[in-house]
Amino acid sequence: MTWQAIVVACYLANPSLCVELEDQSWYPTQEKCQVRAFKMAEDVHKYMKTHKAKSWRCRPMPKGKLTQ
């Protein structure tokens, strides 16, 4: 099983407007996925100046799946 990092980023002016950002890489362990999710969260404001990272998770990806 591999893991995919996901970060939820919300609009600063209206925190109820959020988007899910899915990493396009997959990680062999949940720990490596977590490291990547934290890095993604740190970088949200660099690429989306109007958004702030709100939460993260690592989604298990069954063999043969690229997304859910």
mmCIF file as gemmi writes it, N, C-alpha and C atoms, coordinates in Angstrom:
data_model
loop_
_atom_site.group_PDB
_atom_site.id
_atom_site.type_symbol
_atom_site.label_atom_id
_atom_site.label_alt_id
_atom_site.label_comp_id
_atom_site.label_asym_id
_atom_site.label_entity_id
_atom_site.label_seq_id
_atom_site.pdbx_PDB_ins_code
_atom_site.Cartn_x
_atom_site.Cartn_y
_atom_site.Cartn_z
_atom_site.occupancy
_atom_site.B_iso_or_equiv
_atom_site.pdbx_formal_charge
_atom_site.auth_seq_id
_atom_site.auth_asym_id
_atom_site.pdbx_PDB_model_num
ATOM 1 N N . MET Axp A 1 ? 0.848 -1.179 0 1 0 ? 1 A 1
ATOM 2 C CA . MET Axp A 1 ? 0 0 0 1 0 ? 1 A 1
ATOM 3 C C . MET Axp A 1 ? 0.89 1.236 0 1 0 ? 1 A 1
ATOM 4 N N . THR Axp A 2 ? 0.444 2.239 -0.725 1 0 ? 2 A 1
ATOM 5 C CA . THR Axp A 2 ? 1.127 3.525 -0.73 1 0 ? 2 A 1
ATOM 6 C C . THR Axp A 2 ? 0.215 4.577 -0.118 1 0 ? 2 A 1
ATOM 7 N N . TRP Axp A 3 ? 0.781 5.743 0.129 1 0 ? 3 A 1
ATOM 8 C CA . TRP Axp A 3 ? 0.056 6.825 0.793 1 0 ? 3 A 1
ATOM 9 C C . TRP Axp A 3 ? 0.123 8.093 -0.033 1 0 ? 3 A 1
ATOM 10 N N . GLN Axp A 4 ? -0.95 8.867 -0.034 1 0 ? 4 A 1
ATOM 11 C CA . GLN Axp A 4 ? -1.022 10.142 -0.748 1 0 ? 4 A 1
ATOM 12 C C . GLN Axp A 4 ? -1.281 11.261 0.263 1 0 ? 4 A 1
ATOM 13 N N . ALA Axp A 5 ? -0.467 12.321 0.182 1 0 ? 5 A 1
ATOM 14 C CA . ALA Axp A 5 ? -0.62 13.47 1.082 1 0 ? 5 A 1
ATOM 15 C C . ALA Axp A 5 ? -1.699 14.406 0.557 1 0 ? 5 A 1
ATOM 16 N N . ILE Axp A 6 ? -2.541 14.886 1.47 1 0 ? 6 A 1
ATOM 17 C CA . ILE Axp A 6 ? -3.612 15.82 1.12 1 0 ? 6 A 1
ATOM 18 C C . ILE Axp A 6 ? -3.611 16.95 2.143 1 0 ? 6 A 1
ATOM 19 N N . VAL Axp A 7 ? -3.705 18.185 1.642 1 0 ? 7 A 1
ATOM 20 C CA . VAL Axp A 7 ? -3.777 19.361 2.504 1 0 ? 7 A 1
ATOM 21 C C . VAL Axp A 7 ? -5.048 20.121 2.16 1 0 ? 7 A 1
ATOM 22 N N . VAL Axp A 8 ? -5.764 20.566 3.175 1 0 ? 8 A 1
ATOM 23 C CA . VAL Axp A 8 ? -6.946 21.403 2.977 1 0 ? 8 A 1
ATOM 24 C C . VAL Axp A 8 ? -6.515 22.849 3.214 1 0 ? 8 A 1
ATOM 25 N N . ALA Axp A 9 ? -6.745 23.7 2.212 1 0 ? 9 A 1
ATOM 26 C CA . ALA Axp A 9 ? -6.403 25.119 2.301 1 0 ? 9 A 1
ATOM 27 C C . ALA Axp A 9 ? -7.682 25.933 2.167 1 0 ? 9 A 1
ATOM 28 N N . CYS Axp A 10 ? -7.831 26.932 3.042 1 0 ? 10 A 1
ATOM 29 C CA . CYS Axp A 10 ? -9.054 27.728 3.058 1 0 ? 10 A 1
ATOM 30 C C . CYS Axp A 10 ? -8.764 29.188 2.727 1 0 ? 10 A 1
ATOM 31 N N . TYR Axp A 11 ? -9.733 29.81 2.104 1 0 ? 11 A 1
ATOM 32 C CA . TYR Axp A 11 ? -9.654 31.213 1.704 1 0 ? 11 A 1
ATOM 33 C C . TYR Axp A 11 ? -9.653 32.093 2.954 1 0 ? 11 A 1
ATOM 34 N N . LEU Axp A 12 ? -8.693 32.992 3.042 1 0 ? 12 A 1
ATOM 35 C CA . LEU Axp A 12 ? -8.559 33.839 4.23 1 0 ? 12 A 1
ATOM 36 C C . LEU Axp A 12 ? -9.787 34.716 4.473 1 0 ? 12 A 1
ATOM 37 N N . ALA Axp A 13 ? -10.371 35.254 3.412 1 0 ? 13 A 1
ATOM 38 C CA . ALA Axp A 13 ? -11.52 36.152 3.55 1 0 ? 13 A 1
ATOM 39 C C . ALA Axp A 13 ? -12.807 35.41 3.905 1 0 ? 13 A 1
ATOM 40 N N . ASN Axp A 14 ? -12.852 34.117 3.627 1 0 ? 14 A 1
ATOM 41 C CA . ASN Axp A 14 ? -14.032 33.311 3.934 1 0 ? 14 A 1
ATOM 42 C C . ASN Axp A 14 ? -13.566 31.886 4.233 1 0 ? 14 A 1
ATOM 43 N N . PRO Axp A 15 ? -13.21 31.6 5.484 1 0 ? 15 A 1
ATOM 44 C CA . PRO Axp A 15 ? -12.64 30.3 5.834 1 0 ? 15 A 1
ATOM 45 C C . PRO Axp A 15 ? -13.525 29.093 5.554 1 0 ? 15 A 1
ATOM 46 N N . SER Axp A 16 ? -14.77 29.311 5.189 1 0 ? 16 A 1
ATOM 47 C CA . SER Axp A 16 ? -15.612 28.166 4.848 1 0 ? 16 A 1
ATOM 48 C C . SER Axp A 16 ? -15.408 27.73 3.39 1 0 ? 16 A 1
ATOM 49 N N . LEU Axp A 17 ? -14.668 28.514 2.611 1 0 ? 17 A 1
ATOM 50 C CA . LEU Axp A 17 ? -14.338 28.158 1.224 1 0 ? 17 A 1
ATOM 51 C C . LEU Axp A 17 ? -12.959 27.504 1.208 1 0 ? 17 A 1
ATOM 52 N N . CYS Axp A 18 ? -12.949 26.205 1.034 1 0 ? 18 A 1
ATOM 53 C CA . CYS Axp A 18 ? -11.697 25.45 1.107 1 0 ? 18 A 1
ATOM 54 C C . CYS Axp A 18 ? -11.507 24.586 -0.139 1 0 ? 18 A 1
ATOM 55 N N . VAL Axp A 19 ? -10.261 24.244 -0.387 1 0 ? 19 A 1
ATOM 56 C CA . VAL Axp A 19 ? -9.919 23.331 -1.478 1 0 ? 19 A 1
ATOM 57 C C . VAL Axp A 19 ? -9.012 22.241 -0.92 1 0 ? 19 A 1
ATOM 58 N N . GLU Axp A 20 ? -9.091 21.056 -1.512 1 0 ? 20 A 1
ATOM 59 C CA . GLU Axp A 20 ? -8.188 19.972 -1.158 1 0 ? 20 A 1
ATOM 60 C C . GLU Axp A 20 ? -7.072 19.928 -2.18 1 0 ? 20 A 1
ATOM 61 N N . LEU Axp A 21 ? -5.846 19.924 -1.698 1 0 ? 21 A 1
ATOM 62 C CA . LEU Axp A 21 ? -4.672 19.839 -2.555 1 0 ? 21 A 1
ATOM 63 C C . LEU Axp A 21 ? -4.087 18.437 -2.414 1 0 ? 21 A 1
ATOM 64 N N . GLU Axp A 22 ? -4.092 17.683 -3.504 1 0 ? 22 A 1
ATOM 65 C CA . GLU Axp A 22 ? -3.583 16.313 -3.505 1 0 ? 22 A 1
ATOM 66 C C . GLU Axp A 22 ? -2.176 16.295 -4.077 1 0 ? 22 A 1
ATOM 67 N N . ASP Axp A 23 ? -1.253 15.699 -3.347 1 0 ? 23 A 1
ATOM 68 C CA . ASP Axp A 23 ? 0.1 15.533 -3.871 1 0 ? 23 A 1
ATOM 69 C C . ASP Axp A 23 ? 0.05 14.573 -5.052 1 0 ? 23 A 1
ATOM 70 N N . GLN Axp A 24 ? 0.901 14.789 -6.018 1 0 ? 24 A 1
ATOM 71 C CA . GLN Axp A 24 ? 0.927 13.936 -7.198 1 0 ? 24 A 1
ATOM 72 C C . GLN Axp A 24 ? 2.001 12.862 -7.094 1 0 ? 24 A 1
ATOM 73 N N . SER Axp A 25 ? 2.507 12.669 -5.886 1 0 ? 25 A 1
ATOM 74 C CA . SER Axp A 25 ? 3.453 11.588 -5.605 1 0 ? 25 A 1
ATOM 75 C C . SER Axp A 25 ? 2.828 10.679 -4.552 1 0 ? 25 A 1
ATOM 76 N N . TRP Axp A 26 ? 3.34 9.468 -4.442 1 0 ? 26 A 1
ATOM 77 C CA . TRP Axp A 26 ? 2.841 8.509 -3.48 1 0 ? 26 A 1
ATOM 78 C C . TRP Axp A 26 ? 4.007 8.042 -2.638 1 0 ? 26 A 1
ATOM 79 N N . TYR Axp A 27 ? 3.745 7.734 -1.384 1 0 ? 27 A 1
ATOM 80 C CA . TYR Axp A 27 ? 4.807 7.441 -0.432 1 0 ? 27 A 1
ATOM 81 C C . TYR Axp A 27 ? 4.649 6.035 0.134 1 0 ? 27 A 1
ATOM 82 N N . PRO Axp A 28 ? 5.789 5.354 0.354 1 0 ? 28 A 1
ATOM 83 C CA . PRO Axp A 28 ? 5.725 3.96 0.794 1 0 ? 28 A 1
ATOM 84 C C . PRO Axp A 28 ? 5.327 3.778 2.256 1 0 ? 28 A 1
ATOM 85 N N . THR Axp A 29 ? 5.449 4.852 3.053 1 0 ? 29 A 1
ATOM 86 C CA . THR Axp A 29 ? 5.07 4.752 4.463 1 0 ? 29 A 1
ATOM 87 C C . THR Axp A 29 ? 4.221 5.959 4.853 1 0 ? 29 A 1
ATOM 88 N N . GLN Axp A 30 ? 3.428 5.773 5.891 1 0 ? 30 A 1
ATOM 89 C CA . GLN Axp A 30 ? 2.598 6.867 6.379 1 0 ? 30 A 1
ATOM 90 C C . GLN Axp A 30 ? 3.475 7.989 6.94 1 0 ? 30 A 1
ATOM 91 N N . GLU Axp A 31 ? 4.612 7.649 7.526 1 0 ? 31 A 1
ATOM 92 C CA . GLU Axp A 31 ? 5.51 8.644 8.09 1 0 ? 31 A 1
ATOM 93 C C . GLU Axp A 31 ? 6.081 9.562 7.005 1 0 ? 31 A 1
ATOM 94 N N . LYS Axp A 32 ? 6.495 8.991 5.878 1 0 ? 32 A 1
ATOM 95 C CA . LYS Axp A 32 ? 7.02 9.811 4.77 1 0 ? 32 A 1
ATOM 96 C C . LYS Axp A 32 ? 5.922 10.684 4.188 1 0 ? 32 A 1
ATOM 97 N N . CYS Axp A 33 ? 4.723 10.163 4.136 1 0 ? 33 A 1
ATOM 98 C CA . CYS Axp A 33 ? 3.578 10.943 3.658 1 0 ? 33 A 1
ATOM 99 C C . CYS Axp A 33 ? 3.329 12.128 4.589 1 0 ? 33 A 1
ATOM 100 N N . GLN Axp A 34 ? 3.424 11.905 5.879 1 0 ? 34 A 1
ATOM 101 C CA . GLN Axp A 34 ? 3.209 12.976 6.852 1 0 ? 34 A 1
ATOM 102 C C . GLN Axp A 34 ? 4.235 14.089 6.685 1 0 ? 34 A 1
ATOM 103 N N . VAL Axp A 35 ? 5.483 13.735 6.475 1 0 ? 35 A 1
ATOM 104 C CA . VAL Axp A 35 ? 6.531 14.737 6.245 1 0 ? 35 A 1
ATOM 105 C C . VAL Axp A 35 ? 6.17 15.577 5.023 1 0 ? 35 A 1
ATOM 106 N N . ARG Axp A 36 ? 5.724 14.941 3.966 1 0 ? 36 A 1
ATOM 107 C CA . ARG Axp A 36 ? 5.341 15.653 2.742 1 0 ? 36 A 1
ATOM 108 C C . ARG Axp A 36 ? 4.121 16.541 2.966 1 0 ? 36 A 1
ATOM 109 N N . ALA Axp A 37 ? 3.156 16.065 3.713 1 0 ? 37 A 1
ATOM 110 C CA . ALA Axp A 37 ? 1.955 16.861 3.987 1 0 ? 37 A 1
ATOM 111 C C . ALA Axp A 37 ? 2.322 18.138 4.74 1 0 ? 37 A 1
ATOM 112 N N . PHE Axp A 38 ? 3.227 18.033 5.716 1 0 ? 38 A 1
ATOM 113 C CA . PHE Axp A 38 ? 3.654 19.227 6.449 1 0 ? 38 A 1
ATOM 114 C C . PHE Axp A 38 ? 4.387 20.204 5.534 1 0 ? 38 A 1
ATOM 115 N N . LYS Axp A 39 ? 5.199 19.687 4.62 1 0 ? 39 A 1
ATOM 116 C CA . LYS Axp A 39 ? 5.902 20.56 3.665 1 0 ? 39 A 1
ATOM 117 C C . LYS Axp A 39 ? 4.905 21.256 2.744 1 0 ? 39 A 1
ATOM 118 N N . MET Axp A 40 ? 3.916 20.516 2.283 1 0 ? 40 A 1
ATOM 119 C CA . MET Axp A 40 ? 2.878 21.116 1.438 1 0 ? 40 A 1
ATOM 120 C C . MET Axp A 40 ? 2.153 22.224 2.193 1 0 ? 40 A 1
ATOM 121 N N . ALA Axp A 41 ? 1.822 21.966 3.464 1 0 ? 41 A 1
ATOM 122 C CA . ALA Axp A 41 ? 1.117 22.961 4.272 1 0 ? 41 A 1
ATOM 123 C C . ALA Axp A 41 ? 1.946 24.224 4.442 1 0 ? 41 A 1
ATOM 124 N N . GLU Axp A 42 ? 3.254 24.064 4.635 1 0 ? 42 A 1
ATOM 125 C CA . GLU Axp A 42 ? 4.155 25.219 4.754 1 0 ? 42 A 1
ATOM 126 C C . GLU Axp A 42 ? 4.164 26.066 3.484 1 0 ? 42 A 1
ATOM 127 N N . ASP Axp A 43 ? 4.002 25.432 2.34 1 0 ? 43 A 1
ATOM 128 C CA . ASP Axp A 43 ? 4.144 26.12 1.055 1 0 ? 43 A 1
ATOM 129 C C . ASP Axp A 43 ? 2.846 26.7 0.504 1 0 ? 43 A 1
ATOM 130 N N . VAL Axp A 44 ? 1.713 26.416 1.119 1 0 ? 44 A 1
ATOM 131 C CA . VAL Axp A 44 ? 0.43 26.877 0.582 1 0 ? 44 A 1
ATOM 132 C C . VAL Axp A 44 ? 0.449 28.38 0.326 1 0 ? 44 A 1
ATOM 133 N N . HIS Axp A 45 ? 0.871 29.17 1.289 1 0 ? 45 A 1
ATOM 134 C CA . HIS Axp A 45 ? 0.828 30.635 1.149 1 0 ? 45 A 1
ATOM 135 C C . HIS Axp A 45 ? 1.77 31.153 0.06 1 0 ? 45 A 1
ATOM 136 N N . LYS Axp A 46 ? 2.781 30.375 -0.32 1 0 ? 46 A 1
ATOM 137 C CA . LYS Axp A 46 ? 3.696 30.803 -1.386 1 0 ? 46 A 1
ATOM 138 C C . LYS Axp A 46 ? 3.012 30.776 -2.75 1 0 ? 46 A 1
ATOM 139 N N . TYR Axp A 47 ? 2.124 29.821 -2.938 1 0 ? 47 A 1
ATOM 140 C CA . TYR Axp A 47 ? 1.491 29.627 -4.24 1 0 ? 47 A 1
ATOM 141 C C . TYR Axp A 47 ? 0.042 30.095 -4.293 1 0 ? 47 A 1
ATOM 142 N N . MET Axp A 48 ? -0.564 30.194 -3.124 1 0 ? 48 A 1
ATOM 143 C CA . MET Axp A 48 ? -1.959 30.626 -3.034 1 0 ? 48 A 1
ATOM 144 C C . MET Axp A 48 ? -2.013 31.705 -1.953 1 0 ? 48 A 1
ATOM 145 N N . LYS Axp A 49 ? -1.675 32.909 -2.311 1 0 ? 49 A 1
ATOM 146 C CA . LYS Axp A 49 ? -1.525 34.004 -1.344 1 0 ? 49 A 1
ATOM 147 C C . LYS Axp A 49 ? -2.81 34.296 -0.565 1 0 ? 49 A 1
ATOM 148 N N . THR Axp A 50 ? -3.949 33.93 -1.102 1 0 ? 50 A 1
ATOM 149 C CA . THR Axp A 50 ? -5.229 34.215 -0.453 1 0 ? 50 A 1
ATOM 150 C C . THR Axp A 50 ? -5.727 33.048 0.405 1 0 ? 50 A 1
ATOM 151 N N . HIS Axp A 51 ? -4.91 31.995 0.546 1 0 ? 51 A 1
ATOM 152 C CA . HIS Axp A 51 ? -5.317 30.807 1.284 1 0 ? 51 A 1
ATOM 153 C C . HIS Axp A 51 ? -4.335 30.479 2.41 1 0 ? 51 A 1
ATOM 154 N N . LYS Axp A 52 ? -4.832 29.706 3.366 1 0 ? 52 A 1
ATOM 155 C CA . LYS Axp A 52 ? -4.009 29.232 4.471 1 0 ? 52 A 1
ATOM 156 C C . LYS Axp A 52 ? -4.318 27.76 4.701 1 0 ? 52 A 1
ATOM 157 N N . ALA Axp A 53 ? -3.28 26.975 4.953 1 0 ? 53 A 1
ATOM 158 C CA . ALA Axp A 53 ? -3.479 25.558 5.226 1 0 ? 53 A 1
ATOM 159 C C . ALA Axp A 53 ? -4.268 25.391 6.521 1 0 ? 53 A 1
ATOM 160 N N . LYS Axp A 54 ? -5.26 24.52 6.474 1 0 ? 54 A 1
ATOM 161 C CA . LYS Axp A 54 ? -6.127 24.298 7.631 1 0 ? 54 A 1
ATOM 162 C C . LYS Axp A 54 ? -5.914 22.915 8.245 1 0 ? 54 A 1
ATOM 163 N N . SER Axp A 55 ? -5.755 21.904 7.397 1 0 ? 55 A 1
ATOM 164 C CA . SER Axp A 55 ? -5.583 20.55 7.904 1 0 ? 55 A 1
ATOM 165 C C . SER Axp A 55 ? -4.856 19.7 6.866 1 0 ? 55 A 1
ATOM 166 N N . TRP Axp A 56 ? -4.498 18.505 7.281 1 0 ? 56 A 1
ATOM 167 C CA . TRP Axp A 56 ? -3.808 17.574 6.381 1 0 ? 56 A 1
ATOM 168 C C . TRP Axp A 56 ? -4.241 16.155 6.741 1 0 ? 56 A 1
ATOM 169 N N . ARG Axp A 57 ? -3.967 15.242 5.823 1 0 ? 57 A 1
ATOM 170 C CA . ARG Axp A 57 ? -4.154 13.82 6.087 1 0 ? 57 A 1
ATOM 171 C C . ARG Axp A 57 ? -3.354 13.016 5.07 1 0 ? 57 A 1
ATOM 172 N N . CYS Axp A 58 ? -3.125 11.781 5.401 1 0 ? 58 A 1
ATOM 173 C CA . CYS Axp A 58 ? -2.487 10.853 4.476 1 0 ? 58 A 1
ATOM 174 C C . CYS Axp A 58 ? -3.498 9.766 4.148 1 0 ? 58 A 1
ATOM 175 N N . ARG Axp A 59 ? -3.812 9.667 2.877 1 0 ? 59 A 1
ATOM 176 C CA . ARG Axp A 59 ? -4.831 8.708 2.428 1 0 ? 59 A 1
ATOM 177 C C . ARG Axp A 59 ? -4.145 7.435 1.934 1 0 ? 59 A 1
ATOM 178 N N . PRO Axp A 60 ? -4.566 6.282 2.449 1 0 ? 60 A 1
ATOM 179 C CA . PRO Axp A 60 ? -4.012 5.024 1.925 1 0 ? 60 A 1
ATOM 180 C C . PRO Axp A 60 ? -4.542 4.778 0.511 1 0 ? 60 A 1
ATOM 181 N N . MET Axp A 61 ? -3.655 4.383 -0.368 1 0 ? 61 A 1
ATOM 182 C CA . MET Axp A 61 ? -4.045 4.127 -1.757 1 0 ? 61 A 1
ATOM 183 C C . MET Axp A 61 ? -3.875 2.622 -2.038 1 0 ? 61 A 1
ATOM 184 N N . PRO Axp A 62 ? -4.976 1.916 -2.237 1 0 ? 62 A 1
ATOM 185 C CA . PRO Axp A 62 ? -4.891 0.491 -2.545 1 0 ? 62 A 1
ATOM 186 C C . PRO Axp A 62 ? -4.113 0.256 -3.846 1 0 ? 62 A 1
ATOM 187 N N . LYS Axp A 63 ? -3.507 -0.875 -3.936 1 0 ? 63 A 1
ATOM 188 C CA . LYS Axp A 63 ? -2.736 -1.233 -5.125 1 0 ? 63 A 1
ATOM 189 C C . LYS Axp A 63 ? -3.584 -1.062 -6.38 1 0 ? 63 A 1
ATOM 190 N N . GLY Axp A 64 ? -3.016 -0.386 -7.378 1 0 ? 64 A 1
ATOM 191 C CA . GLY Axp A 64 ? -3.719 -0.154 -8.635 1 0 ? 64 A 1
ATOM 192 C C . GLY Axp A 64 ? -4.482 1.155 -8.704 1 0 ? 64 A 1
ATOM 193 N N . LYS Axp A 65 ? -4.611 1.877 -7.596 1 0 ? 65 A 1
ATOM 194 C CA . LYS Axp A 65 ? -5.336 3.15 -7.561 1 0 ? 65 A 1
ATOM 195 C C . LYS Axp A 65 ? -4.356 4.316 -7.61 1 0 ? 65 A 1
ATOM 196 N N . LEU Axp A 66 ? -4.708 5.353 -8.353 1 0 ? 66 A 1
ATOM 197 C CA . LEU Axp A 66 ? -3.902 6.564 -8.401 1 0 ? 66 A 1
ATOM 198 C C . LEU Axp A 66 ? -4.602 7.723 -7.7 1 0 ? 66 A 1
ATOM 199 N N . THR Axp A 67 ? -5.904 7.643 -7.538 1 0 ? 67 A 1
ATOM 200 C CA . THR Axp A 67 ? -6.668 8.666 -6.84 1 0 ? 67 A 1
ATOM 201 C C . THR Axp A 67 ? -7.977 8.056 -6.379 1 0 ? 67 A 1
ATOM 202 N N . GLN Axp A 68 ? -8.71 8.798 -5.568 1 0 ? 68 A 1
ATOM 203 C CA . GLN Axp A 68 ? -10.013 8.299 -5.11 1 0 ? 68 A 1
ATOM 204 C C . GLN Axp A 68 ? -11.056 9.353 -5.348 1 0 ? 68 A 1
